[in-house]
Amino acid sequence: MMRVIRFERFGGPEVLTMTTVPDPVPGPGEVVVDIHAASVNPVDWKIRSGRLERYFKSTFPVIPGRDGAGVVASLGSGVAGVKVGDAVSFVAAHMGQGTYAEKIALTADRLVAKPAGLSFAGAAAYPLAGLTAWMAVVSTAPVERGMKVLIHAGAGGVGGIAVQIARHRGAEVVATASAANADYVRSLGASQVIAYDREDFSARLKDLDLVFDTMGGAIHARSYRVLKKGGTLVWITAEPVDDHGAKYGVAVKQALVRDNPDALRGLAALVAQGEIRPQVGRVLPLADAAEAHRLSETGHVRGKIVLAMR
Ligand SMILES: NC(=O)c1ccc[n+]([C@@H]2O[C@H](COP(=O)([O-])OP(=O)(O)OC[C@H]3O[C@@H](n4cnc5c(N)ncnc54)[C@H](OP(=O)(O)O)[C@@H]3O)[C@@H](O)[C@H]2O)c1
């Protein structure tokens, strides 16, 4: 039997309960991973609250969690290239059969190796946030050497990795964060940080090549002003956005985050090279998943919250 966190109805963090369920068994082509750590992503509590029900149909009970890291414990038939004992990171295949659990069954192609020097918490902290950043600034609106790029919420899970990827690709990176996080975001590779609690980025910046909007709403609306004509505004789903691309003469692109083993391998390679340093803000035991959601819902976590299973 294994411990899991799950919920049987939508609601606040209190609907998350710890229970035990039978261990998963690997099917053909699958492995079972002993999960050591799972990250908390905003999508976890957005699903738990019921507000994403239009987009992701939930079948109760739901085990939250999209990504994690651990050690391969058993192999199904026909698995090649992976062995018991391998330390790995992964993104879960199915919403609702998530990573707030001590074990998970996954097809082997979903695994990437954990570098020896990286903690399990670090290895759990980057897959989904990193994939999101990758889809935005590599796949959808590729950052190129010499570009001047603004990344919103550089202290957050997605923004923190986007800053590192954009810097690695040779861009000059500006980011927004609170004043308290300015030095932290500079340490990730931003050459300039605009403290959103002290000044308006749209009054300070102009003629940028690219903005990565992780916030939406009013921040999205103000982002058009800082782009040069022909620039690009790439966004992910957060607060609702209105497209003013035609008015400002900029391309507006939504980065859709889909399963993408190649992108995960690309990310993992940069992590292994030390070009991306996964950022673990807090580690809490699995039993404290509700507290982890409360913290994430404040919208002011630095890096990632990670749940530890052991
Ligand atoms: N498929 C998709 O479209 C997709 C995928 C992943 C994520 N998302 C969404 O993208 C958003 C960001 O995700 P995330 O994982 O990066 O969230 P997160 O880690 O919870 O982001 C928290 C960060 O946001 C920063 N922040 C808060 N208000 C800000 C402001 N006004 N200006 C600049 N920074 C601000 C905070 O910095 P301070 O502490 O300094 O305030 C904090 O570090 C979420 O809404 C998430 O649901 C969408």
The ligand as an ORCA input file, in Angstrom:
! r2SCAN-3c Opt
* xyz 0 1
  N      -0.537     25.895    -19.532
  C      -0.441     27.124    -19.105
  O      -0.913     28.033    -19.752
  C       0.243     27.378    -17.783
  C       1.250     26.530    -17.375
  C       1.903     26.805    -16.182
  C       1.519     27.905    -15.434
  N       0.497     28.675    -15.852
  C       0.057     29.833    -15.047
  O       1.087     30.813    -15.087
  C       1.089     31.532    -13.878
  C       2.496     31.538    -13.303
  O       2.849     30.205    -12.928
  P       4.029     29.948    -11.889
  O       4.095     28.475    -11.671
  O       5.245     30.666    -12.292
  O       3.386     30.637    -10.588
  P       4.065     30.965     -9.196
  O       5.362     30.252     -9.053
  O       3.029     30.744     -8.148
  O       4.340     32.539     -9.310
  C       4.589     33.240     -8.136
  C       5.445     34.434     -8.456
  O       4.673     35.475     -9.064
  C       5.291     36.693     -8.718
  N       4.360     37.803     -8.834
  C       3.182     37.976     -8.175
  N       2.597     39.146     -8.568
  C       3.436     39.704     -9.489
  C       3.393     40.892    -10.270
  N       2.362     41.747    -10.185
  N       4.418     41.140    -11.120
  C       5.463     40.298    -11.230
  N       5.572     39.149    -10.499
  C       4.558     38.858     -9.649
  C       5.713     36.495     -7.288
  O       6.856     37.303     -7.054
  P       6.925     38.188     -5.714
  O       6.905     37.208     -4.572
  O       8.203     38.913     -5.885
  O       5.667     39.038     -5.689
  C       6.046     35.004     -7.202
  O       7.423     34.747     -7.211
  C       0.039     30.861    -12.970
  O      -1.168     31.579    -13.048
  C      -0.127     29.500    -13.588
  O      -1.374     28.898    -13.323
  C      -0.127     28.467    -17.026
*
